[in-house]
Amino acid sequence: MSVRDSMTVTVMKKHPATLGKILNPACVVCHSQAADAPAAVRELSGLLEADIGSDNAAAAAEIILKRIEEGDVQTLDGVACPHARLGEVDHLSIALATSREGIAFEADGDKRAHVIVMVVAPKSEPALYLEVLGSLARFAMDGERVHELANCESPQEVMQVFAAHDAPISRFVRAGDIMDPVVVTLNEYDTLEKAIDLFTGGQFVNLPVVDNEGELVGVVTAYELLKVCLPDYFMWLDDVSSIINFEPFVEVIRNERKTWLSDIMSEEFAVVSEDAPAIEVAKEILRHKTREAFVIRGRRIVGQISLQRFVQKVFRE
């Protein structure tokens, strides 16, 4: 066996198969009395002290509390996953708390977390870290499981829920693990006017276009809008000073309510399946020379991954 093969075997042996393999009953508290998100984080960091040391637990709590203050900790289907990566820890550790009343982690307070899972991981293992977060997100998609966990009376019951339902951890980072939800989609029979209104709001430069079944069929970009405004032959001209009175933009404005997006959208865009590995996301972004990839389940769009988000998730968060 080569050195490389030996290293591969070692990694595979260390890779936990399920969330239950990582979770320690000593790091579980049922029916937390924490009054708010910071109190819950401090409670969970205290549970992790025996595993990763008090200094590391305090450092993780500080990172997470800052993220909460910045609005960077979200609640998904009743589950919050505050997390941090530290250079001083050599293994991944998890603490879990439940709350019947729910704890607000987001500023508006509308979404309340009934299961809080604090994840602390070494900076040297970003893949395992993201895989665990992805597994938690998939576990949270089942509302019955979350309800069952929230009503457990003891750490042993929590462990039984994980053992019964199993929460497998994939061996690679999936697109679904790092994607953001799609904020807005356009229909192929929407008009150019609607796209322009969204572009001028300043939040969007790429807008996914779907058909009546919700399947992704194209993308409208601010770049495509400029192409609509300028005839192809303009690209042949080195000097346009002689025709500065030409007003292509006015013509587009006149017709924006009559122009269907299906007529101008691009059918060439970066797209990956929800289960595609992160490396394929990077390849598609580079291949299409774009700043964003769209994520599909079947042909229905379920998320998007910006280049900024990719770098943040894989290299820093």
C-alpha positions in Angstrom: 0.0 0.0 0.0 1.4 3.4 -1.0 1.7 6.3 1.5 -1.2 8.1 -0.4 -3.4 5.0 -0.1 -2.6 4.7 3.6 -3.5 8.3 4.2 -6.8 7.8 2.4 -7.7 4.8 4.6 -6.9 6.8 7.8 -9.1 9.6 6.7 -12.0 7.3 5.9 -11.7 5.6 9.3 -11.8 8.9 11.1 -14.8 10.2 9.1 -17.9 9.9 11.2 -20.8 8.2 9.5 -23.7 10.0 11.3 -24.3 13.0 13.5 -25.0 10.7 16.4 -21.4 9.5 16.2 -20.1 13.0 17.0 -22.7 14.0 19.6 -21.8 13.2 23.2 -24.7 13.0 25.7 -22.7 15.1 28.1 -23.0 17.9 25.6 -26.8 17.9 25.4 -29.2 19.9 27.5 -32.9 19.4 27.3 -35.4 22.3 27.8 -32.8 25.0 28.1 -33.8 27.9 30.3 -31.7 30.4 28.3 -33.6 33.6 27.9 -32.0 34.6 24.6 -29.5 33.6 21.9 -26.4 34.9 23.6 -27.3 33.0 26.8 -27.9 29.8 24.8 -24.5 30.1 23.2 -22.8 30.6 26.5 -24.6 27.6 27.9 -23.5 25.4 25.0 -19.9 26.7 25.0 -19.8 25.7 28.7 -20.8 22.1 27.7 -17.9 22.0 25.2 -15.2 23.0 27.7 -14.5 19.5 28.8 -14.0 18.5 25.2 -12.1 21.4 23.6 -10.9 23.3 26.6 -12.3 26.4 28.3 -10.2 28.9 26.2 -11.3 27.4 22.9 -14.9 27.2 24.1 -14.8 30.9 25.1 -13.1 31.8 21.8 -15.8 30.0 19.8 -18.6 31.7 21.8 -17.0 35.1 21.1 -17.0 34.4 17.3 -20.6 33.2 17.4 -21.9 36.1 19.5 -20.4 38.5 17.0 -22.1 36.7 14.2 -25.4 36.9 16.0 -24.9 40.6 16.5 -24.2 41.0 12.8 -27.3 39.0 11.9 -25.3 36.1 10.4 -26.9 33.2 12.4 -30.2 32.0 10.8 -32.9 29.6 11.9 -34.0 26.9 9.5 -37.2 25.1 10.2 -36.9 25.5 14.0 -33.1 24.7 14.1 -30.3 27.1 14.6 -26.6 26.1 14.0 -24.3 28.7 15.5 -20.8 27.6 14.4 -17.1 28.6 14.5 -13.8 27.4 13.2 -10.7 27.6 15.3 -7.0 26.9 14.6 -6.4 25.7 18.1 -8.8 22.7 18.0 -7.9 19.4 16.4 -11.3 17.8 16.1 -14.9 18.7 15.5 -17.2 19.0 18.5 -21.0 19.5 18.9 -23.2 20.6 21.7 -27.0 20.6 21.5 -29.8 22.3 23.4 -33.6 22.1 23.1 -36.2 24.7 23.9 -40.0 24.2 24.0 -40.7 27.9 23.8 -38.0 28.6 21.2 -35.1 31.0 21.2 -34.9 33.9 18.7 -31.5 34.1 16.9 -32.6 36.5 14.2 -33.2 40.2 14.7 -36.9 40.2 13.8 -37.6 37.4 16.4 -40.3 35.8 14.1 -38.3 32.6 13.7 -37.6 30.8 16.9 -35.1 27.9 17.3 -36.4 24.9 19.2 -33.2 22.9 18.6 -29.8 24.7 18.8 -26.7 22.9 17.7 -23.4 24.6 18.3 -20.6 23.3 16.1 -16.9 24.0 16.7 -14.4 22.7 14.1 -10.7 23.0 13.3 -9.8 25.4 10.5 -7.7 22.6 9.0 -10.9 20.5 8.2 -13.3 22.8 6.3 -14.7 19.8 4.3 -15.9 17.9 7.4 -17.2 21.1 8.9 -19.4 21.9 5.9 -20.5 18.3 5.6 -21.8 18.3 9.2 -23.6 21.6 8.7 -25.2 20.2 5.5 -26.3 17.1 7.4 -27.8 19.2 10.1 -29.7 21.3 7.5 -31.1 18.1 5.8 -32.1 16.7 9.2 -33.9 19.9 10.0 -36.0 19.7 6.9 -38.1 17.0 8.6 -40.4 19.0 10.9 -41.4 15.8 12.8 -37.8 15.1 13.8 -37.3 18.6 15.0 -40.5 18.4 17.1 -39.4 15.1 18.5 -36.1 16.4 19.5 -37.6 19.5 21.1 -39.8 17.4 23.3 -37.1 15.0 24.5 -36.8 14.8 28.3 -33.2 13.6 28.5 -29.9 13.5 26.6 -30.4 9.8 26.2 -33.7 10.4 24.4 -32.0 12.9 22.1 -29.4 10.2 21.2 -32.2 7.7 20.5 -33.8 10.1 18.0 -30.6 10.5 16.1 -30.0 6.7 16.2 -33.6 6.0 15.0 -33.6 8.4 12.1 -30.0 8.4 11.3 -28.4 11.6 10.0 -25.7 10.5 7.5 -22.8 12.8 6.8 -21.7 12.8 3.2 -18.0 12.4 2.4 -17.8 15.6 0.3 -19.2 19.1 0.5 -22.4 19.3 -1.7 -23.8 22.3 -3.5 -26.8 22.1 -1.2 -24.6 22.5 1.8 -23.3 25.9 0.8 -26.2 27.4 -1.3 -28.4 30.3 -0.3 -32.1 30.3 -0.9 -33.3 32.0 -4.1 -34.6 35.4 -3.2 -36.5 36.1 -6.4 -37.3 34.4 -9.7 -38.9 35.7 -12.9 -41.3 33.9 -15.2 -40.3 33.5 -18.8 -43.5 35.5 -19.7 -42.7 38.4 -17.4 -41.7 41.5 -19.3 -38.4 43.3 -19.5 -39.9 46.1 -17.4 -40.0 43.8 -14.3 -36.4 42.8 -14.7 -35.3 46.4 -15.1 -37.1 47.4 -12.0 -35.2 44.7 -10.1 -31.9 45.7 -11.6 -32.3 49.3 -10.7 -33.0 48.3 -7.0 -29.3 47.5 -6.8 -29.6 44.1 -5.2 -29.5 41.9 -8.4 -27.3 41.5 -11.5 -28.4 38.0 -12.3 -32.1 36.9 -12.2 -33.1 33.2 -12.8 -36.1 32.7 -15.1 -38.5 29.8 -14.6 -41.4 28.3 -16.6 -44.9 27.8 -15.3 -43.8 24.5 -13.6 -41.0 26.3 -11.8 -38.2 24.7 -13.8 -35.1 26.8 -14.5 -35.1 27.8 -18.2 -32.8 30.8 -18.4 -31.1 33.7 -16.8 -31.5 37.5 -17.4 -28.5 39.6 -16.5 -27.7 43.3 -16.6 -25.2 42.3 -19.2 -28.0 40.9 -21.4 -29.9 44.2 -20.9 -27.0 46.1 -22.4 -26.9 43.7 -25.3 -30.6 44.3 -26.0 -29.9 48.1 -26.1 -27.0 47.9 -28.5 -27.1 46.3 -32.0 -24.4 43.8 -32.7 -22.6 46.0 -35.2 -21.8 48.5 -32.5 -19.2 46.1 -31.2 -17.3 46.5 -34.5 -16.9 50.3 -34.0 -13.8 51.5 -32.4 -15.1 55.1 -32.2 -18.8 55.9 -31.6 -18.3 59.6 -31.2 -19.9 60.3 -34.6 -23.2 58.7 -33.5 -23.5 59.9 -30.0 -27.0 61.1 -30.7 -28.1 57.5 -31.2 -30.5 56.6 -28.4 -30.9 52.8 -28.2 -31.8 53.0 -24.5 -34.9 55.2 -25.3 -36.1 52.5 -27.7 -35.8 49.8 -25.1 -37.7 51.9 -22.5 -40.5 52.4 -25.0 -40.8 48.6 -25.6 -39.9 47.2 -22.1 -43.6 46.4 -21.4 -43.8 44.5 -24.7 -40.6 42.5 -24.5 -40.9 39.0 -23.0 -38.0 37.7 -21.0 -38.2 34.5 -23.0 -37.0 36.6 -26.0 -33.9 38.0 -24.4 -32.9 35.6 -21.6 -29.7 33.6 -21.9 -29.9 29.8 -21.9 -26.2 29.6 -21.1 -25.6 29.8 -17.3 -23.8 28.0 -14.5 -26.1 25.3 -13.0 -25.4 22.3 -10.7 -27.5 19.7 -9.0 -28.1 19.9 -5.3 -25.9 16.9 -4.7 -23.0 18.1 -6.9 -19.7 18.3 -5.1 -18.4 21.8 -4.3 -15.5 21.3 -6.8 -18.1 21.1 -9.6 -19.6 24.4 -8.4 -16.2 26.0 -8.8 -15.7 24.4 -12.2 -19.0 25.6 -13.5 -18.5 29.2 -12.2 -15.1 29.3 -14.0 -16.3 27.6 -17.2 -19.1 30.1 -17.6 -17.0 33.1 -16.4 -19.8 34.1 -14.1 -20.1 35.2 -10.5 -22.9 32.8 -9.6 -24.2 29.3 -10.0 -27.8 28.2 -9.7 -28.7 24.9 -7.8 -31.4 22.6 -9.0 -33.3 19.6 -7.7 -34.4 17.8 -10.8 -35.0 20.9 -13.0 -36.5 23.1 -10.3 -34.3 25.8 -8.9 -33.7 25.5 -5.1 -30.8 27.8 -4.4 -27.9 29.9 -5.7 -24.2 30.1 -4.9 -22.4 33.4 -5.5 -18.7 33.4 -5.9 -18.4 35.5 -2.7 -20.5 33.0 -0.8 -18.5 30.1 -2.1 -15.2 31.7 -1.0 -16.7 32.6 2.4 -18.1 29.2 3.1 -15.1 27.1 1.9 -12.2 29.3 3.0 -13.3 31.3 6.0 -16.7 30.7 7.7 
